[in-house]
């Protein structure tokens, strides 16, 4: 597997893990749920983090390659900051996509699923709450995991990092 494919895959998995852990922390602090409820609900919401991290990793790796061809070297810190920022900007869209996809799937598979027209009025508040939780709870863990992944990616690409060992 090449460095870019490894970076995108690991960033996507990292986005899912950060979303899962962020949901667990937010649920524990706000809703006072049991560990079993936290794990189940977190597993239901973690794909939204992966949906945001996937295009962010793809875009930031393409952006870095373009900058490298232009002769500019990126640090792992700068690349992680760009990737985290892109993921946070894409997260509301990922939540919308995830809620609509699960709502449609629930409607198809469940006998009493909620129609999408009844789900639509709740969508803005769901997106607002999830985005606020992502900003408050997930920003630093996402940045630190992105830093580690970006550092590995830049080293695998040929040592084009300005960070210290």
C-alpha positions, -999 to +999 in steps of 0.1 A: +000+000+000+013+034-009+018+063+015-012+082+003-036+052+005-023+043+039-027+079+051-063+081+038-073+047+053-057+054+086-072+089+088-106+075+080-103+050+108-089+076+131-120+098+123-143+070+133-124+063+166-123+100+175-161+103+168-167+072+189-147+084+218-160+119+215-196+106+216-187+085+246-173+115+265-202+137+256-227+111+265-211+104+298-209+141+307-243+153+294-267+123+293-253+102+321-258+070+301-246+035+311-215+022+294-235-002+273-257+026+260-227+048+253-209+020+233-240+012+213-249+048+205-212+057+198-210+028+174-240+042+156-225+077+153-189+069+145-194+065+107-201+102+106-166+109+118-152+085+091-174+102+065-158+136+074-123+123+077-122+104+044-126+134+020-105+156+043-076+132+042-079+128+004-081+166-001-052+174+022-029+147+008-036+161-027-031+196-015+003+186+001+014+168-031+006+199-051+025+221-027+055+197-028+055+199-066+056+237-063+086+235-041+069+242-007+075+219+022+048+213+047+053+204+084+033+177+100+018+203+123+006+224+094-008+194+075-026+182+106-041+216+111-053+218+076-067+182+077-085+188+110-099+220+098-112+204+066-127+175+086-145+199+110-158+218+080-171+186+064-185+172+096-219+188+093-223+175+058-213+140+070-239+142+098-266+151+073-256+123+050-254+098+078-288+108+094-305+107+060-290+074+050-298+057+083-333+073+082-339+059+047-325+025+057-346+024+088-377+032+067-369+004+043-360-023+069-382-015+099-419-019+100-424+014+118-395+035+106-398+073+107-406+089+074-380+113+061-405+142+061-408+137+099-371+135+103-363+166+083-375+191+110-351+175+135-321+176+111-309+211+119-309+205+156-292+171+152-265+187+130-260+216+153-256+194+184-233+170+167-211+198+152-210+216+186-200+183+203-173+177+176-159+212+181-159+210+219-148+174+225-132+162+193-110+190+180-078+183+201-080+145+198-085+148+160-056+172+157-032+150+177-042+119+158-039+138+125-004+150+136+008+115+141-006+103+108+007+133+089+041+129+103+042+093+092+028+102+058+054+129+052+082+106+063+070+078+040+068+102+011+105+108+013+114+127+044+097+159+034+090+171+069+105+200+088+097+185+122+123+172+145+126+134+151 
